[in-house]
Amino acid sequence: MNRTTAPARTRPRIFADLTPLRTSPDYRRLWTGSMISWVGQAMTALAISLQVYDITGSSFSVGLVGLFSLVPLVAFGLYGGAIADTLDRRKLGLYASLGAAALSIALAAAALLDYHRVWFLYAVVALQSVCGALSGPARSAMIPRLLPAEQLPAANALNSVTMTTGTMAGPMLGGLIVGWWGYQAAYLVDAVTFCAALYAQWRLPPMKPDRAEGVRGRASVLDGLRFLGTRPNIRMTFFSDLAAMVLAQPKALFPAIAALWFGGDAKTVGLMVAAPALGAMLGGVLSGWQGRIRRHGLAILLAVASWGLAIAAFGLTRNLWIGLFFLALAGWADTISMVFRSTMMQAAAPDEMRGRLQGVFIVVVAGGPRLGDFVAGSVADLTSPTVAITGGGLACVLVLGLLALRWRGFARYDARSPQA
């Protein structure tokens, strides 16, 4: 007797979708090179902070490292995006990575020659940020040229794994290497790790931006901002992230609440810093389901609201392990939001604008948390850490709701017919 064979059910995917790595050798090389170089850069960032403290003995001087990194990144972020929309992105990324590798070699040479000057370290940090502001938009704008649109969520989830791996593994390896062999060893290892990124970009085909017919000359930053002003869905991706990072960013309060709430010390602060990174890592590793989501705007709203609620809950707990759970949950939600925000920006924007939008993305991602640190610290001083953290989380959800009501089309965004 003939039987009709029922179609096999597709098993729900749990772990990260590796299809982009399997189908695109260029993307696979770029992803692998980025993974290795991210670890090296995180090692150097820690080594510079340790070296500045070793020279000065001042925590304030160490804090200035972040300032010298942030200002050029924000200042050159938009400009780097405009360059990425003008020049061959492959060459731009390649030259910027070469510059970053040369800076790591300069750091190693100075350490080997016992040239210990804080101003030199600050100058290198600033130049490293300039290189990052140039390479970041170029690298992000390359990805939609290497993969079909349906693979972009998976690619962005894999990219989040790259960043969180560097954030977690880099400082640990950097601390060990500095302790065993000195600062020069960490800087030399960083310079060597750039070889992977350089090789990956060298193997790429030319990546000149697709410019509209008749358009010539350098891409304008102002034109990019004007374009953003006419695209509410892309604009909402930035607004939603700012709501989370400015209103519900408790990191600046970790040292105080470690002692006040949990009776802890520096190790407790380390756990609180690591918890969101661990959640973000899990969010990337367990991202297989995200490829089935088509309502990217709604997914962003839910993820950012989850971040705010998790931070609000963290502000109410006085049990360290429960607090770490909520911080990890917030990190997970942040990764989900980042994946869909990046995907929407890549898919809904024309190629000739992707570099400039990525420049705006860099400014928001770099500047938002710093502004959030200021807001949280100010509110905590005026009221209490509980009000700053829990109130900030709830304010994030409230502002997000108002934004969603103002631009209702964002929640209806469909990845099958992306509209900026």
C-alpha positions as CSV (number, residue, x, y, z in Angstrom):
1,M,0.0,0.0,0.0
2,N,1.4,3.4,-1.0
3,R,1.7,5.9,1.8
4,T,2.0,9.6,1.5
5,T,5.3,10.6,3.1
6,A,4.7,13.6,5.4
7,P,7.2,16.4,5.0
8,A,9.9,16.3,7.6
9,R,9.6,19.0,10.2
10,T,12.4,21.4,10.5
11,R,13.8,21.3,14.0
12,P,13.9,24.7,15.7
13,R,17.4,26.1,15.7
14,I,18.8,26.9,19.1
15,F,22.4,27.7,18.6
16,A,23.9,30.4,16.4
17,D,23.2,30.0,12.7
18,L,26.6,29.3,11.1
19,T,25.3,29.5,7.5
20,P,27.2,32.8,6.7
21,L,30.4,31.1,7.7
22,R,29.7,28.0,5.6
23,T,28.5,29.8,2.4
24,S,30.8,32.8,2.2
25,P,34.6,32.3,2.4
26,D,35.1,36.0,2.4
27,Y,32.8,36.5,5.3
28,R,34.4,33.6,7.1
29,R,37.9,35.1,6.8
30,L,36.6,38.5,7.8
31,W,34.8,37.1,10.9
32,T,37.8,35.0,12.0
33,G,40.2,37.9,11.5
34,S,37.9,40.2,13.5
35,M,37.6,37.6,16.3
36,I,41.4,37.3,16.7
37,S,42.1,41.1,16.4
38,W,39.3,42.0,18.9
39,V,41.1,39.8,21.5
40,G,44.4,41.5,20.7
41,Q,42.9,45.0,20.9
42,A,41.3,44.2,24.3
43,M,44.6,42.9,25.5
44,T,46.3,46.2,24.5
45,A,43.5,48.3,26.1
46,L,44.1,46.6,29.5
47,A,47.9,46.8,29.1
48,I,47.8,50.5,28.5
49,S,45.6,51.1,31.5
50,L,48.0,49.0,33.7
51,Q,51.0,50.9,32.3
52,V,49.4,54.3,32.9
53,Y,48.7,53.3,36.5
54,D,52.2,51.9,36.9
55,I,53.7,55.2,35.7
56,T,51.5,57.6,37.5
57,G,49.9,55.7,40.4
58,S,46.7,57.7,39.7
59,S,43.3,56.3,39.0
60,F,42.4,59.7,37.4
61,S,45.2,59.3,34.9
62,V,43.8,55.8,34.1
63,G,40.3,57.4,33.6
64,L,41.8,59.8,31.1
65,V,42.6,56.8,28.9
66,G,38.9,56.4,28.3
67,L,38.5,60.1,27.5
68,F,41.4,60.0,25.0
69,S,39.7,57.0,23.4
70,L,36.2,58.4,23.3
71,V,36.7,61.9,21.9
72,P,38.4,60.8,18.7
73,L,36.0,57.9,18.2
74,V,33.0,60.3,18.4
75,A,34.7,63.1,16.4
76,F,35.9,60.9,13.6
77,G,32.9,58.4,13.6
78,L,30.8,60.4,11.2
79,Y,33.7,61.4,9.1
80,G,34.9,57.8,8.9
81,G,31.4,56.8,7.6
82,A,31.5,59.5,4.9
83,I,34.9,58.2,3.8
84,A,33.6,54.6,3.7
85,D,30.8,55.8,1.3
86,T,33.4,57.5,-0.9
87,L,36.4,55.1,-1.2
88,D,36.9,51.4,-1.7
89,R,35.9,50.0,1.6
90,R,38.3,47.1,1.4
91,K,41.2,49.5,1.0
92,L,40.0,51.8,3.8
93,G,39.6,48.9,6.2
94,L,43.0,47.5,5.2
95,Y,44.9,50.8,5.6
96,A,43.1,51.5,8.9
97,S,44.1,48.0,10.2
98,L,47.7,48.6,9.1
99,G,47.7,51.8,11.0
100,A,46.4,50.1,14.2
101,A,49.0,47.3,13.8
102,A,51.8,50.0,13.5
103,L,50.6,51.6,16.7
104,S,50.8,48.3,18.6
105,I,54.4,47.9,17.2
106,A,55.2,51.4,18.4
107,L,53.9,50.6,21.9
108,A,56.0,47.5,22.0
109,A,59.1,49.3,20.8
110,A,58.6,52.1,23.4
111,A,58.2,49.5,26.2
112,L,61.3,47.6,25.1
113,L,63.3,50.8,25.1
114,D,62.0,51.7,28.5
115,Y,60.4,54.8,27.1
116,H,57.6,55.3,29.7
117,R,55.7,58.5,29.0
118,V,52.0,59.0,29.7
119,W,51.6,61.5,27.0
120,F,52.8,59.0,24.4
121,L,50.3,56.4,25.6
122,Y,47.5,58.9,25.5
123,A,48.5,59.9,21.9
124,V,48.6,56.2,20.8
125,V,45.1,55.6,22.3
126,A,43.7,58.6,20.5
127,L,45.2,57.4,17.2
128,Q,43.9,53.9,17.8
129,S,40.4,55.4,18.1
130,V,40.9,57.2,14.8
131,C,41.8,53.9,13.1
132,G,38.7,52.3,14.7
133,A,36.5,55.1,13.5
134,L,37.7,54.6,10.0
135,S,37.7,50.8,9.9
136,G,34.4,50.2,11.7
137,P,32.0,51.8,9.2
138,A,33.9,50.2,6.3
139,R,33.8,46.7,7.8
140,S,30.1,46.9,8.7
141,A,29.2,48.2,5.2
142,M,31.0,45.3,3.6
143,I,28.8,42.6,5.2
144,P,25.7,43.2,3.1
145,R,27.9,42.9,0.0
146,L,29.2,39.5,1.1
147,L,25.9,37.9,2.2
148,P,22.3,37.7,1.1
149,A,19.8,39.8,3.1
150,E,18.3,36.7,4.8
151,Q,21.6,35.8,6.3
152,L,22.3,39.3,7.9
153,P,20.6,38.5,11.3
154,A,22.8,35.4,11.6
155,A,25.9,37.4,10.6
156,N,25.2,40.1,13.1
157,A,24.7,37.6,15.8
158,L,28.0,36.0,15.0
159,N,29.6,39.5,15.1
160,S,28.2,39.9,18.6
161,V,30.0,36.7,19.6
162,T,33.2,38.2,18.2
163,M,32.9,41.4,20.3
164,T,31.9,39.7,23.5
165,T,34.7,37.1,23.1
166,G,37.2,39.9,22.8
167,T,35.7,41.8,25.7
168,M,35.9,38.7,28.0
169,A,39.0,36.9,26.8
170,G,41.2,39.8,25.9
171,P,41.6,41.4,29.3
172,M,42.2,38.0,30.9
173,L,44.9,37.1,28.4
174,G,46.3,40.6,28.6
175,G,46.7,40.4,32.4
176,L,48.4,37.1,32.2
177,I,50.8,38.1,29.5
178,V,51.7,41.4,31.2
179,G,52.3,39.6,34.4
180,W,54.5,37.0,32.8
181,W,56.4,38.9,30.1
182,G,55.7,42.6,30.5
183,Y,53.8,45.2,28.5
184,Q,55.9,44.8,25.4
185,A,54.8,41.2,25.0
186,A,51.1,42.1,25.1
187,Y,51.6,44.8,22.5
188,L,53.6,42.5,20.2
189,V,50.9,39.8,20.5
190,D,48.3,42.4,19.5
191,A,50.4,43.5,16.5
192,V,50.6,39.8,15.4
193,T,46.9,39.3,15.8
194,F,46.3,42.0,13.3
195,C,47.8,39.8,10.6
196,A,44.5,37.7,10.6
197,A,42.4,40.9,9.9
198,L,44.8,42.2,7.3
199,Y,44.9,38.9,5.5
200,A,41.0,38.6,5.5
201,Q,40.6,42.1,4.1
202,W,43.4,41.7,1.6
203,R,41.6,38.6,0.1
204,L,38.3,40.6,-0.3
205,P,37.2,41.8,-3.8
206,P,37.0,45.6,-4.4
207,M,34.2,47.2,-2.3
208,K,33.5,50.5,-3.9
209,P,30.2,52.0,-2.8
210,D,27.2,51.8,-5.2
211,R,26.7,55.5,-6.0
212,A,23.6,56.7,-7.7
213,E,24.1,57.5,-11.4
214,G,25.5,60.9,-11.9
215,V,26.7,61.3,-8.3
216,R,30.4,62.1,-8.0
217,G,32.8,63.4,-5.5
218,R,33.1,62.8,-1.7
219,A,30.1,61.6,0.2
220,S,28.9,64.3,2.6
221,V,28.3,63.8,6.3
222,L,25.4,66.3,6.1
223,D,23.8,64.3,3.3
224,G,23.9,61.3,5.5
225,L,22.3,63.1,8.4
226,R,19.6,64.5,6.0
227,F,18.9,61.0,4.8
228,L,18.6,59.8,8.4
229,G,16.1,62.6,9.0
230,T,13.8,61.2,6.3
231,R,14.0,57.6,7.4
232,P,11.9,57.1,10.6
233,N,12.6,53.3,11.0
234,I,16.4,53.7,10.9
235,R,16.2,56.7,13.1
236,M,14.2,54.7,15.7
237,T,16.9,52.2,15.9
238,F,19.2,54.9,17.3
239,F,16.5,56.4,19.5
240,S,15.7,53.1,21.1
241,D,19.4,52.4,21.9
242,L,19.8,55.9,23.4
243,A,16.8,55.3,25.6
244,A,18.5,52.2,27.0
245,M,22.1,53.5,27.2
246,V,21.4,57.0,28.6
247,L,18.5,56.2,31.0
248,A,19.3,52.7,32.2
249,Q,23.1,52.4,32.3
250,P,24.1,51.4,35.9
251,K,27.8,50.6,35.3
252,A,29.1,53.8,36.9
253,L,27.4,52.8,40.2
254,F,28.8,49.3,40.4
255,P,31.7,50.2,42.8
256,A,29.3,52.0,45.2
257,I,26.6,49.4,45.2
258,A,29.1,46.5,45.5
259,A,29.9,47.8,49.0
260,L,26.5,49.3,50.0
261,W,24.2,46.5,48.8
262,F,26.3,43.4,48.7
263,G,29.1,44.1,51.2
264,G,31.6,43.2,48.5
265,D,34.9,44.6,47.1
266,A,36.6,44.8,43.7
267,K,35.9,41.2,43.0
268,T,32.2,41.9,43.3
269,V,32.5,44.8,40.9
270,G,34.3,42.4,38.5
271,L,31.4,40.0,38.7
272,M,28.9,42.7,37.9
273,V,30.9,44.0,34.9
274,A,31.2,40.4,33.6
275,A,27.6,39.4,34.0
276,P,26.2,41.5,31.1
277,A,29.1,40.4,28.9
278,L,28.2,36.8,29.8
279,G,24.6,37.4,28.9
280,A,25.6,39.0,25.7
281,M,27.8,36.0,24.8
282,L,24.9,33.6,25.5
283,G,22.6,35.8,23.4
284,G,24.9,35.4,20.5
285,V,25.6,31.7,20.9
286,L,21.9,30.9,21.4
287,S,20.7,33.1,18.5
288,G,19.5,30.4,16.0
289,W,15.9,31.5,16.4
290,Q,16.5,35.0,15.3
291,G,16.7,34.1,11.6
292,R,12.9,33.3,11.7
293,I,11.9,36.7,13.0
294,R,10.6,39.1,10.3
295,R,9.1,41.9,12.5
296,H,12.5,43.4,13.4
297,G,11.1,46.7,14.7
298,L,8.9,44.9,17.2
299,A,11.8,42.6,18.2
300,I,13.9,45.7,19.0
301,L,11.1,47.3,21.1
302,L,10.7,44.1,23.1
303,A,14.4,43.6,23.6
304,V,15.0,47.2,24.7
305,A,12.0,47.0,27.1
306,S,13.4,43.8,28.5
307,W,16.7,45.6,29.1
308,G,15.0,48.3,31.0
309,L,12.9,45.9,33.1
310,A,15.9,43.8,33.9
311,I,17.9,46.8,35.0
312,A,14.9,48.0,37.1
313,A,14.7,44.6,38.7
314,F,18.4,44.6,39.4
315,G,18.0,47.9,41.3
316,L,15.5,46.3,43.7
317,T,17.4,43.2,44.6
318,R,19.9,42.9,47.5
319,N,21.0,39.4,46.7
320,L,24.2,39.4,44.6
321,W,23.5,36.2,42.6
322,I,19.9,37.3,41.7
323,G,21.4,40.7,40.8
324,L,23.9,39.0,38.5
325,F,21.1,37.1,36.9
326,F,19.3,40.3,36.0
327,L,22.4,41.9,34.7
328,A,23.1,38.8,32.5
329,L,19.5,39.0,31.3
330,A,20.0,42.6,30.4
331,G,23.1,41.8,28.4
332,W,21.2,39.1,26.5
333,A,18.4,41.5,25.6
334,D,21.0,44.1,24.5
335,T,22.5,41.5,22.1
336,I,19.1,40.8,20.6
337,S,18.5,44.5,20.1
338,M,21.9,45.0,18.5
339,V,21.4,42.2,16.1
340,F,18.1,43.5,14.7
341,R,19.2,47.2,14.8
342,S,22.3,46.3,12.7
343,T,20.3,44.2,10.4
344,M,17.7,46.8,9.8
345,M,20.4,49.5,9.1
346,Q,22.2,47.2,6.6
347,A,19.1,46.0,4.8
348,A,16.9,49.1,4.7
349,A,19.6,51.6,3.7
350,P,21.1,51.9,0.2
351,D,24.7,50.9,-0.1
352,E,25.9,54.4,-0.7
353,M,24.6,55.4,2.8
354,R,25.7,52.4,4.8
355,G,29.1,53.8,5.8
356,R,27.6,57.1,7.1
357,L,24.9,55.4,9.0
358,Q,27.5,53.1,10.6
359,G,29.3,56.2,11.6
360,V,26.2,57.5,13.4
361,F,26.0,54.0,15.0
362,I,29.5,54.3,16.3
363,V,28.8,57.7,17.8
364,V,25.6,56.5,19.5
365,V,27.2,53.3,20.8
366,A,30.3,55.1,22.1
367,G,28.7,58.2,23.4
368,G,25.4,56.8,24.8
369,P,26.9,54.7,27.7
370,R,29.2,57.5,28.7
371,L,26.3,59.9,28.9
372,G,24.4,57.2,30.8
373,D,27.2,57.0,33.3
374,F,26.9,60.7,33.9
375,V,23.1,60.5,34.3
376,A,23.2,57.6,36.7
377,G,25.9,59.1,38.8
378,S,24.1,62.5,39.0
379,V,20.7,60.9,39.9
380,A,22.3,58.7,42.5
381,D,24.1,61.6,44.2
382,L,20.8,63.6,44.2
383,T,18.6,60.7,45.4
384,S,19.9,57.2,45.8
385,P,21.4,54.3,43.8
386,T,18.1,52.5,43.9
387,V,16.2,55.5,42.4
388,A,18.9,55.9,39.8
389,I,18.9,52.3,38.7
390,T,15.3,51.2,39.1
391,G,13.9,54.6,38.1
392,G,16.3,54.6,35.1
393,G,15.1,51.2,33.9
394,L,11.4,52.2,34.2
395,A,12.1,55.5,32.5
396,C,13.7,53.6,29.6
397,V,10.5,51.6,29.1
398,L,8.3,54.7,29.4
399,V,10.4,56.6,26.8
400,L,10.5,53.6,24.5
401,G,6.7,53.3,24.7
402,L,6.3,57.0,23.8
403,L,8.7,56.6,20.9
404,A,6.8,53.6,19.6
405,L,3.5,55.5,19.8
406,R,5.0,58.4,17.9
407,W,6.4,56.2,15.1
408,R,3.9,53.4,15.0
409,G,5.3,52.0,11.7
410,F,8.4,50.9,13.4
411,A,6.7,48.0,15.1
412,R,5.2,46.9,11.8
413,Y,8.6,46.8,10.0
414,D,8.8,43.6,8.0
415,A,12.2,42.3,6.9
416,R,10.7,40.8,3.8
417,S,10.1,44.3,2.4
418,P,12.5,46.6,4.3
419,Q,11.5,50.2,4.4
420,A,13.9,52.7,6.0
